[in-house]
């Protein structure tokens, strides 16, 4: 256990109780807690985690705590908002999903979710959105200068952001992301992005610098290469991490795109992991959201040499070449090409690419409560991986609300899944090959199944 774990847990309980009695104080105390956690991650060593993941934790916690502490310097977004444009104006982006996750860390999500449902919010709405709506209903939530959301990948975005904007008097920009990846669709979205830049000019009084956007996209292009290289190396080396560190990786990749600091951090991680020992345990590809609080998953993956998560698809779903000379068109291509946008086949192509790069032994797909995409696509993913000969574990649960997850069932199914991987490895060894070569022979490579490098 880390030396500062107990005081943090006591403080978390204090903030949770304060949410119910003094909303204004709860917001202030939560920010103090975020800053304290950031300080601890930066200055108190975690001897169990790899240095790169320790730095990533401090970076991601600081990213959020610094922005929330300066309400005039950030906007609300969803996790796929075009943060590069906001960065051109010196504005950070705090996604509502990230905000819900951080306040869930205070075990306050059930309280906010119940308050949201009491106000008339449907029980079937995503609990990330219900948490933020409950924060608004109770008065805990503070408003930024602007809200920016996209129509992908969650159909709850529009209604949630509209209500937040109307109730808290925050101007909102909705980016309608087309499904089709053709020139007309790219131009349509690029025009919306230009309009967003003009809106931010009026809001901030800062003139837009297109060369700044081009530079950010160039840094992002190089960062994506480093992220892909790190993912490939993580499939070869044991690089211990906490389960939550993989969620931090997702948040950093999506909310800090174009950042020089993230680029330098990933360069460090790539260099550092090359010195790590060879990975001997299972290589797991994680698909969709991560219930970071789940004790059975933490017990299985925290610093474990036996089972290592080598990639999370949501960290890589927005990667594109960013190769258009017009930065708005390049950014439009990125948003449209998101593997979470359009038909589910795009997600299958991404899964194939990640399997091809990592030779993962198995896939865990987490079906988050209220997420139509994860639940609706689960059968397609199961059939696809069955044809490829890749073991799949589908878990039903909730990324935010612990009441919707059954830890004992998850533990039992996880243990059974690991037994399948062990049996498959033993079978491969008995046949004189390895599991990954056998899976490739059965299912084909990502290229033959429609993926492309």
C-alpha positions, 0 to 999 in steps of 0.5 A: 500500500502506498504511504499516503493511501490511508489519509486519502481514503479518509479524505475521500469519505469526508468529501462524499459526506460533504456533497450531501450537506454543503455542495459548495464546500464539497467542490472546493474540498474535492479540488483540494483532494485532487491537488493533494493526490497530484502532489503525492503522485509527483513526490511520493514514490510508488516502488511497485509501478514502472517509472513511466506509469508513475509519471503518467499518473502524476501527469494525468492527475495534474492535467485535471486538477490544474484545469478544474482549479481555474474555471476560466481556463477550461471547457467541458467536452466529451472524451472525443472533443477536438481538444486541439482547437481549445488548446490553441486558445490556451484552454484545457478540456475536461470531459464529463466522463473524466469529471464523473470518474474523478468524483466517483473516486470519492465514492459519491457517484451513487448519491449523484446518480440517485439525485439525477434519477429523482429529478426525472433522468432515465435509469437507463442513461449512462451512469457517467452522464447521470453522475454529472447531472446529479452534480448539477442537481445538487449544486456541486458542479461548477460551470466553465466558459463553454461546452463542446461535444461531438455526436460520437460515440454516445447518443446521450451526449446531446441531451446531457450537454443541452441540459447542462448548458441550459440549466447552468447558462453555459454556451454549447457547441455540438459537432455533428460528426458524419458516419461516412468518411468521404470528401463531402463529410470531411468538408462538412465537419471541417466547416463546423470546426472553423466555426468553433474556432470563431466562437472561441475567438469571440469568447476569449478575445484571442485571435486564432492562429492556424499555424498553432493548430498545425503544430499541435497536429504535428506533435500529435502525429509523433505522439501517436507513433510513440504510443503505438511503439510503447504498446508494441513493446508492452507486449514484449516486456513486463512493465508493472502498472496499477489497473487504473494506470491504463485508464490514465493512459486513455484519458491522457491520449484523448484529453491531451492530444497535441501536448508537448508534455505528453509527447515527452512522457511517451518518449520516456516510456518507450525508452524506459520499457526497453530496459524492462524484463521480458514478459512471461505472463498473459497478454490481455487486450482490453476493449471499451471502458474500465471499472477502475474501482473493481477489486477483483480486477485490481487484484488480477492486474495490479503489478501482476507479472502473470497477466498484463494489459498490453493495450486498451482500444479506447486509447487508440481509437482516434488515431489517424495520419493527420495528413491533410495540409488543411489542419481543419480537414485533418482534424475532421478526418480524425473525428470521422475516422474514430473507431467508435464512430459509424458501423461497428465494423470499424471497431473490429478493424481496430481490434484486429490491428491491436491483436496483430501488433501485440499478439495478445493471448485474449480479449476482455470486453467490458459492457458498461451499463447504459452503453448501447454500443458496447452491449449492442456490439458484444455479439459481433465482437464475440463472433469475430474473435471466435472466428479468429481463435482468440479467447474472449471474456465479456464482463457486464458491469458499470464503470462508475456505479459500484452497485451495478457490478457484482465483484464475486461474479467477475472474479469467478469468470476472470479466473475461468478465463485465465484457466482457458488462456493457460490451457491454450498455452499448454496446448500450443506448447504441446504442439511445438508452437505458441498460442499466438501463431496458432491463433493467427493460423486459425483467424488470419492477420488483421490485414486479411480480416480487413485491418490495415496498418 
